[in-house]
Amino acid sequence: MKKILVLEDDLDIGEMVEMVLSIQYNVMVKRDDENLLTHLSQFGPDLLLIDNSLGRAKAVDVIKIIKSHEMFSQMPFILFSGHPDLKLIASELGASAYLPKPFGLEQLHRCIEKVLDNNS
């Protein structure tokens, strides 16, 4: 079963995503970037689903930390947000895909499947 680590500071969105994806994937949801590298090492996700804004942290900083470690440098990630410049931000970060909020569950599944298929 593929593993997805979700970084989402909104409790409701995080719980909804976990509930929906747990049917098909092994999912871990974190609300902040605290101990992120430890969680990545222990959980070993195949995909990272990250909100652009994580309270005090921004995806750009979190992704830089992740990509600076050889073990995670090639990890695919999907950036999701309600930010009006999401497409540009995702492109600048080298995201595998992006998903504008609000998104439908079918959109979420299609986006994840496409990224996982491309990285198999």
N, C-alpha and C positions, 0 to 999 in steps of 0.2 A: 504494500500500500504506500503510495507516494505521501510525502510529508510536506506540509505547508506551515510556515511560521507567519503569523499575522501580527503586524505592529499597528495597533489602532488604539488611540487614547479615549475614544468615545465608547463607553461601556456597552451601550445598546447595539451599536454597529458591530463591535467585536463579538458580542454574544450571538447576534444574528448570523454573522459570517461563519462562526464556529459551528453553530447548529446546522446550517445548510451544508457546509462542506464536510462535516464529520461523517456523513453518510458514505462518501466516496474516498475521503482522504484522512490521514492522521493529521490533526490540526492542533497547533499550540497558539494561543493568543497572548500577547504581551501588550500592556498598556503604555509602556515607556521603553527607553533604550537602556535601562539599568541592567547591568550584567549581560548585555546582549551577546557578546562573544562567547561567554560561557553557555548561554542557551543555544546558540548556534552549534557549538561543539558537541554538546550533549544530545541535542535533538536531531541534528543532522538533516535539516530540511532540504527538499529538492527545489523549493521555491519560496521566495519571500514576497509577501503581500504587504506593502507599506503605505501608510497614510503620509501625505506630504507634510503634515504638521502633527507632531506628537507632544503637544503641550510646550514644554521648554525646548524640545529638540526639533530640528527640521530634518526632513529626509536627506537633503544634500549632505549634511554632516554625518548622519548615520551611515549612509551609503559609502562615504569616503572612508570611514572607519572599517567597514566590512570589506571593501575592496582592497584595503591596504594589507590585509592578511592573505597570504598565498592560498590558504585552505579554502577561502571563501571568494576569492577574486573573480571567479567565473560563475558565481551563483546567479541564476536568473531572478529578476524581481519585477513585480508589477507595482507601479505607483498609482495610487488612487486618491482623489481629492475633489473638492468642489472649487478649487482655485481656477480662476478664469484662464490662466496661462499654463494649465496642466500639460498640454501637448509639448510646449516648449521646454518646460522643466523636465519632463520625462526624457525628452531627446537629449538635453544637456547632461543628464545623469547617466545616460546609457541604459535606460530601462528597457526591459524586454517587451513591455507593453504598458499601457496606461488605461485607467478606467475612471471616467468622470462620475462624481457623485451628483445626484443620486443615480444609482445603477440598479438594474433589475437582476434577479437571481439568474436568469438565463444568460444575460450578458456576462455575469461573473463567471459562470461555469464555462462558457465559450472561450473567454479570455484566458482562463487558467489552462484549459485543455490545449489551446493553441500554443501557449508558451511551453508547457510540459512536452508536447509532441515535438516542438522544434528543438528541444534540449535533450531528447532521448538518445 
